[in-house]
Amino acid sequence: MAQTILIVDDDAGWLMLLGMMLQREGYTVKKATSGRAALEALDLAVPDMMITDYTMPGMDGFELCRNVREMRGLQFPIIVLSGRSDDEFVQRAKQVGANEVLLVPITAKVLIPRVQALLASATETSEVSETRATETSEVSQSSTGADMTEAKDEN
C-alpha cells in the first residue's frame, strides 16, 4: 500500500508541483491550502508524513507543527519548506516538531531522498516500538500466568 503524504501550501502552483514529484515516486498525495484545512484533513485520516510551507496566511507552518505535535499528539515526520535555513530558524522548526527544514525552491532530486529517509526512519522506529510493546505485553502476561499458577499451588 502506498504511503500517504499531506502537502500544505497556500500556493496552488507549489501544491501541484510537489504533488507531481511525490506521485511519480508512488506516494499517495493529499493536499491542503492552509493550516486550518490541514487540521481538518488530519481529523479525517492521519498521513505517513506532512510537508508544509512555512509562510502561509492565518496559521504558519510552525503553528501547524505545534498543533500536530502538542494538541493532537501525532508523531509522523514533518518537513517544513522555507526560504530560510539559518540556524535559529532550523532550531525553532525542530522545537515545534519539524523533523527537517528544506529550502525552496526545491527539486525532486533534493526532496525525494529526504522524504524516503524520513519515512524509512519513521517505519523503523514504529516497528521497534511495536516489537517492544509486544514483548512487554508477553512478559506481563507470562508473569500474570506464573502468579496464578503459584496461587493455585498454595491452595
C-alpha positions as CSV (number, residue, x, y, z in Angstrom):
1,M,0.0,0.0,0.0
2,A,1.3,3.4,-1.0
3,Q,2.4,5.8,1.8
4,T,0.3,8.9,2.1
5,I,1.8,12.4,2.3
6,L,-0.2,15.5,3.2
7,I,1.1,18.6,1.5
8,V,0.2,22.0,2.9
9,D,0.8,25.2,0.9
10,D,-1.3,28.2,0.1
11,D,0.3,28.4,-3.4
12,A,-1.7,26.2,-5.8
13,G,1.3,26.0,-8.2
14,W,3.6,24.6,-5.4
15,L,0.9,22.2,-4.3
16,M,0.6,20.9,-7.9
17,L,4.4,20.6,-8.4
18,L,5.1,18.9,-5.1
19,G,2.2,16.6,-5.6
20,M,3.5,15.6,-9.0
21,M,7.0,15.0,-7.7
22,L,5.7,12.7,-4.9
23,Q,3.1,10.9,-7.1
24,R,5.8,10.0,-9.6
25,E,7.5,8.1,-6.8
26,G,4.4,6.2,-6.0
27,Y,3.2,8.2,-2.9
28,T,-0.5,8.9,-2.4
29,V,-0.8,12.7,-2.0
30,K,-3.4,14.7,0.0
31,K,-3.4,18.5,-0.3
32,A,-4.5,21.3,1.9
33,T,-4.3,25.0,1.1
34,S,-4.0,26.3,4.7
35,G,-3.1,25.2,8.2
36,R,-6.8,25.0,9.1
37,A,-7.5,22.8,6.1
38,A,-4.6,20.6,7.1
39,L,-6.0,20.1,10.6
40,E,-9.4,19.2,9.1
41,A,-7.7,16.7,6.8
42,L,-5.9,15.2,9.9
43,D,-9.3,14.8,11.6
44,L,-10.3,12.5,8.7
45,A,-7.1,10.5,8.2
46,V,-3.6,10.5,9.6
47,P,-0.9,10.5,6.8
48,D,2.5,8.9,6.9
49,M,4.2,12.3,6.5
50,M,3.4,16.0,6.2
51,I,5.2,18.6,4.1
52,T,4.2,22.2,4.9
53,D,5.2,25.6,3.7
54,Y,6.3,27.9,6.5
55,T,4.8,31.1,5.2
56,M,1.0,30.9,4.9
57,P,-1.7,33.3,5.9
58,G,-3.6,32.6,9.1
59,M,-1.7,29.7,10.6
60,D,2.0,29.5,9.6
61,G,3.9,26.2,9.3
62,F,5.3,26.4,12.8
63,E,1.9,26.9,14.4
64,L,0.7,23.9,12.3
65,C,3.6,21.7,13.5
66,R,3.0,22.7,17.1
67,N,-0.7,21.9,16.8
68,V,0.0,18.5,15.2
69,R,2.6,17.5,17.9
70,E,1.2,19.1,21.1
71,M,-2.6,19.3,20.6
72,R,-3.1,16.1,18.6
73,G,0.0,14.1,19.7
74,L,0.8,12.9,16.2
75,Q,4.3,11.7,15.5
76,F,4.7,11.2,11.7
77,P,7.6,13.0,10.0
78,I,7.2,16.7,9.2
79,I,9.2,18.7,6.6
80,V,8.9,22.5,6.6
81,L,9.7,24.2,3.3
82,S,11.0,27.8,3.6
83,G,13.3,30.4,2.0
84,R,15.2,30.5,5.3
85,S,17.6,27.9,6.6
86,D,19.6,29.9,9.2
87,D,20.5,28.0,12.4
88,E,17.9,30.0,14.5
89,F,15.1,29.2,12.1
90,V,16.0,25.5,11.9
91,Q,16.3,25.3,15.7
92,R,12.9,26.9,16.1
93,A,11.4,24.5,13.5
94,K,12.7,21.5,15.4
95,Q,11.4,22.9,18.7
96,V,7.9,23.0,17.3
97,G,8.1,19.4,16.0
98,A,9.5,19.6,12.5
99,N,12.0,16.8,11.5
100,E,13.6,18.8,8.7
101,V,13.7,22.2,7.0
102,L,14.3,22.3,3.3
103,L,14.9,25.3,1.2
104,V,12.6,26.4,-1.6
105,P,12.6,26.4,-4.5
106,I,13.2,22.7,-4.2
107,T,13.7,20.0,-6.8
108,A,12.7,16.3,-6.8
109,K,16.4,15.4,-6.6
110,V,16.6,17.1,-3.1
111,L,13.0,16.4,-1.9
112,I,12.6,12.7,-2.7
113,P,15.7,11.3,-0.9
114,R,14.8,13.3,2.3
115,V,11.2,12.0,2.1
116,Q,12.4,8.4,1.7
117,A,14.9,8.7,4.5
118,L,12.4,10.2,7.0
119,L,9.7,7.7,6.1
120,A,12.2,4.8,6.4
121,S,13.3,6.1,9.8
122,A,9.7,6.5,11.0
123,T,8.9,3.0,9.9
124,E,11.9,1.5,11.7
125,T,11.0,3.5,14.9
126,S,7.4,2.3,14.7
127,E,8.4,-1.3,14.2
128,V,10.8,-1.2,17.2
129,S,8.1,0.4,19.3
130,E,5.6,-2.2,18.3
131,T,8.1,-5.0,19.0
132,R,8.8,-3.6,22.5
133,A,5.1,-3.2,23.2
134,T,4.5,-6.9,22.2
135,E,7.4,-8.1,24.3
136,T,6.3,-6.1,27.3
137,S,2.8,-7.5,26.9
138,E,4.1,-11.1,26.6
139,V,6.2,-10.6,29.7
140,S,3.3,-9.1,31.6
141,Q,1.0,-11.9,30.5
142,S,3.5,-14.7,31.4
143,S,4.2,-13.2,34.8
144,T,0.5,-12.9,35.5
145,G,0.2,-16.6,34.4
146,A,3.0,-17.6,36.8
147,D,1.4,-15.7,39.6
148,M,-1.9,-17.5,39.0
149,T,0.0,-20.9,39.0
150,E,1.7,-20.1,42.3
151,A,-1.6,-19.0,43.8
152,K,-3.1,-22.4,42.8
153,D,-0.2,-24.3,44.4
154,E,-0.7,-22.6,47.7
155,N,-4.3,-23.7,48.0
